[in-house]
């Protein structure tokens, strides 16, 4: 029965990606190109909200006033398949006559046709660096589909520019995406530009504290892990023992927990930790939290690359490092890559937090940022728009 379901699923995928989407694109690409038309494609974001990965570019283009801007919110993995099909068809209709297309993340709607050469398609990202594997790099691992399946419906087809955070990681993106190295450029990641805006950073940090008056004068520990399992069934990792952390740290710290957006069933705040641990997943943006946090506790999340720009302490709570490495894998040796202590128990975590209270040498974090974030300097959006020929 399962093999029959898989067969029917594969036929449906071929009909949509291999027949319907290419037909829709070709039908409308016969119309004249609108050079001043810019399409922003938000793959998973909220309806009507251009997310952080595209916000800087969107605001700049919108401020110009001379562009015909179209936004599409595919809501992939959220709505029904029928609704996703409808949204994607509308998106392809617009893309077929656009001069420029910006993608928030990977999308295989473009996988089975060749776009018109006059259209420039630019892949932006929410993450930086090269941490856990993705794309072709996961072929053969439990996390990824087979290379044959990925080649049949490639996620990174028809791209003209892929933006990355530094020259150091170009090799990893080329391996993962299966694209020519020439289209991968260390322009910097557009969404990081805000971290070089002093007014934004101050306002973001102030907003966090004003929205969370219970913080008081205490310092902020940002707990921001990545998800476990497949994207469609993402689960939260095991939390550190928050009762123990509260007993040792609550007079000086609060923990703001930001779970990955893929995680639907988030862990509850343990009883007795209500004035120490706060789940801010739905109430505060990760960029705001990065600006406000005095210390970051993560595991395998790419947010540590952005956080490194602030040269503040990081601790890596990697209790399941061996199984995670087997399941998904990393581009670099984990222990050598991480610019901070790697711990597996809550006791170790608390000891390192208390150690950082007394002494913290930012040199390791600074070197990490220099290696993986060298193109992120507050001017990434300038370089992206300049490359596209959209300024001047």
N, C-alpha and C positions, 0 to 999 in steps of 0.2 A: 504493500500500500504506500509506504514512504517513497519507494522508487517511482511509483506512478505520480505521486504529488510533485516530486522533483522534476519529472519529465514535463508535466503540465506547466510548472513554474518556469522551466527553461524555454518552453515554447512561447509563453506569455511575454517573457523578457525579450526574446528575439523579435516578436511582433511589434512591441513598443519601441525598443531601442534600435532595432535593425530595419524596421519598415515605416512605422508611423512617424517617428521623430524626423528621420531623413526626408520623408515626403513633405512634412510640414515646412521644414527649412527650405528645401529646394523650391517649393511652391512660391514662397514669398521672396526668396533671394533673386528671383527673376525681375523683381521690381527695382527701380533706381535706388542707389545707395544714398542715404541721408548722412552726409559727412559730419554734421553737427549733432547727430543723435547719439546719446550716450546711454547705455543700458547697464544698470547695476543689478546683479543677480545675488540675492540673499538666499542661500541654500536652505539653512535650517532656522534662521532667525525668526523673531516675532513679526507678526503681520504689521506692516506699516512702519517698522523701525529698522533703519539702516544701522547695522551693528558696528562694533568698534573696529573691525578689520577694514571696513570701507568708509567709515565716518569722515576721516580727514580728507580723503579724496573727494567724497561726495560734497562736503561743505565747500571745498575750494571750487569745484566745478559749478555748483549751484550759485556761489557768490559772483561768478563771472557774468551770469545773466544771459549769455549768448547761446547756451546749449539747450537742446531739446532732451530733457532728462526723463528716462523711464525706469521705474523700479519694479522688480518682480520678487515676490516672496514665495518660494516654492514650498516651504513648510515640510521639507522632506523628513519622513519618519514621525510626523505629527498627525497630519490629516489622513483621510482615506486614500487609497490608491487612485480612485476615480478623481478625487479632488487634486491630487498631485499631478495626474495626467493632464487635467484641464489647465492647471497653472503653468506647467512646462510647455504646453502647446502655445499658450499666449506669450510666454517668454521667447520661444523660438521664432514666433512671428515677428516680434520686435527685433530680435538679434539679427534676423536675416537682412535687414536694411540698415543696421546701425554702423556708424563709423568706429565706435569704441564699445567694448564690453568689459566690465569689471566683475570678476567672480570672487565671492567671499571664501569659497573653499572648493574642494574637488566635486566634480559633477560629471556623470557619464552620459548626460543627454546629448553631448556633442560627439559621442564616441564612434558613430558609424556613418559619418558623412564628412566631406571636406568643405570647410567654410570658404566664402569668397575672400580672395587675398586682400581686398581693400579694407576689410574689417580687422581691427587690432583687438585681440583678446588678452586681457591682463589678469593673471592669477595673483590675488592678494591673499594674505594669511592672517589668522588670529594668533598664531604662535610663532616663536622665533627659534633660532638654533637648530640643532639636530639631536634629539634625545632618543625617544623610542621609535622603533621602525614603523614604516607605513608603506603603502603601495607595493610595488614589485619586491621591495626588500622583505616583505612578510610572506612571500610565496613559499609554501612548504612548512610554514609555522602554523600553529593552531589558530592564531589570530587572523591570518590572511587566507584568501581563496587561492586556488592554484594559479600558476603563471599563465597557463592556457586560458583560463577564464578571464583573467585580468587583461590579457592581450585581445581577447574577443570583444570586450566592452571596456576599453581604457578610460580611466578617470581623467587623464591629463592629455587629451587630444585637442588639436586646433589652437594651442596656446602660442602667443607671440612673445610674451614676457612673463617670467616667473620671478617674483621678488623674494630675496632672501636677506638675512640679517648680517652676513659677513662672507667674504671669500672662502673662509674655512669650511663652510658647510655645502658648497656647491656640489661636491662629489656625492654627498648623501642624497641630495634632491635629484640628481641625475640618475642615480641608481634606483631610487624609489619611483620616479615618474616615467622613466624610460624615454626621456626627451633629449634633444640635442643640448649639449652643454652651453652652446652660445645663447640660448634664450633664457638661461638662468643667470640673473644679474644681482650683484650685491648692492642693490639700491638702498638697502635698509627696509625695515617694515614700517609701513605708513602709520599704523596705530601707535607706534612708540613715540611719535613726534610729541605727543602731549606730555611725556615725561621730561621733556626739555623746556617746557613752558612753566616757569616758576609760579606764575599766578594760578595756573591750573592745578599744579601740585599742592599748593597751599590751600586752595579752595576745596580740593578733593579731600584732603586730610581733615580740614575743618568740618566738612559735611559729615564725614563718618562719625566724628565725635559728637556733633550736634544731634545727629539722628540716633545716637546711642548714648544718652546721658548717663546710663549706668556705668559707663567706662570710668567716668570721673577723671582722676589724675593718674590712673594706672596705664601701663604700657600695653600695646596691642601685639598679640601673637596671632598672625594669620595662619590658619590651618586650611590648606587648599590642596587636597589630594586629587589625583586623576581617578578615573573610574576603573572598575575591574569587569572582565567579561566582554562579550560582543557589544557593539554599539546599540543594537536593537534591544538588548536585555542588560543594559549597563547596571552595575551594582556599585554601591559605595564600599570602600575598603573598611577593614576593621579599624576603629578609632583607637587612639591611645586611651589609656585608663584616665578618663577625665576626672573621676573622683579623687584619684591620687594626685593628679596635677593640681586640682583645686586646693587640696590640703597643703600643698607645698608652695603654691604660687599666687593664690587668689588675692592676697593683700597687695600685690605689686603688678599683676597682669590680668588681662582678660583674653579669652580665645574667641576670635571671630572665625566661624567655620563657613567656608565657601565650597560646596560640593560641585562636581562637574555637572554642567547642564544636561548631560545625557542621563544622569541618575534620577530616576523618578521616585523611588522609595528611599527617602533619606533617613538616616538614623536619628532617633529622638534624642533630645538633650536629657541626660540622666537626671533623675530626681536629686535635688540638692545642689545641682550645678547651674541653676537658673541665673545666678548673678556672676557667673564666671565664664560659661560657654554660651555663645549666641550663634544661632544659625542665621546667617545673613545671605544665604544663597539667593533668595528672591528679592531682597530689599536693597542690596548694595552691589554696584558693578565691580568687577575684578580690578579694573584700572584704578578706581577710587581706593580700594583696599590696599593695592600695591603701594600707593602714595602714602597711606596712613600707617601701615604696619611698621613696628619697630623691629620685628623679627618674623621670619617666614618658616613654617614647617610644611614641607611637602614630601613627595616621594619620587614620582616619575613624570611630573607635570612640566610642560614647557614654560610655565609662567616663571620659573626660576631664572630664565634668561632675562626677562624684563626686570625682574626684581633685582638682578645683579647690577643694573644701571644705578641703583641707589647705594650700592656698596654697604649694605647692611647684612647682619648675620642670617645664615640659613642653616637649617638642620633637616636632614633627610631621614624620615621615618619609613624605613624600607624593610618591614618585618617579613615580607614575602618575596624578597629580591630574587631568590633562586627560581621559584616557580614562575614569576613574572618574566624573567629573562628567557626561560624555556618557552613560554607562551607567546611572547611578542618580540623580545630582543631589543638590543640597543645598538646605536651606531658607534659608540665609544665604550671602553671599559667603564663600568658604572663607578667604581671606587676611585678611579683616576680622574674621572670627569667632574664629579660633584665637588663644588667649592665650599664644603662644610662637612661636619661630622655625619657619618651614616650610622644610624642606630636601629635596633630591632625591638627594644623594650621601652616601656614608659619611664622606667627608672633611669635608663641611659639618657633618654630625651630630657628629663628634668635636670639631670646633672649638667648637661651641655648648656641648657638655658641659663642655669645659675653660673656656669663658668663664663658665659658671654656677658653676664652682668658685671663681672670684674675686669675682664680683658677681652678685646676683640681686635684682631689685626685684619684690616680690610684688604691686604695685599693679594690673598688668594682669590677673593671675589673680584677684585679689580682685574687680575690677570684673566680670569674666566670671561668677564665682560669684554675685555680687549680681544680675546680670541674669537668669541662667538657673536659679539654684538658690535663689531667695529664699524659697520656701515650705518648703525642707528645713532644719529647725532642731532635729531630734531629737524632734519632736512630731507627725509626719505620721500615725503609726498612731493616736494619740489623735483627731485630726480625722476620720480615715476612719471609725473606729468610732462616733464621736459623730454623724457624718452618717447612718450606717446605723441609728442608734437602738439600738445593741447594748451600750451602757454605761449603768449606772445602773438 
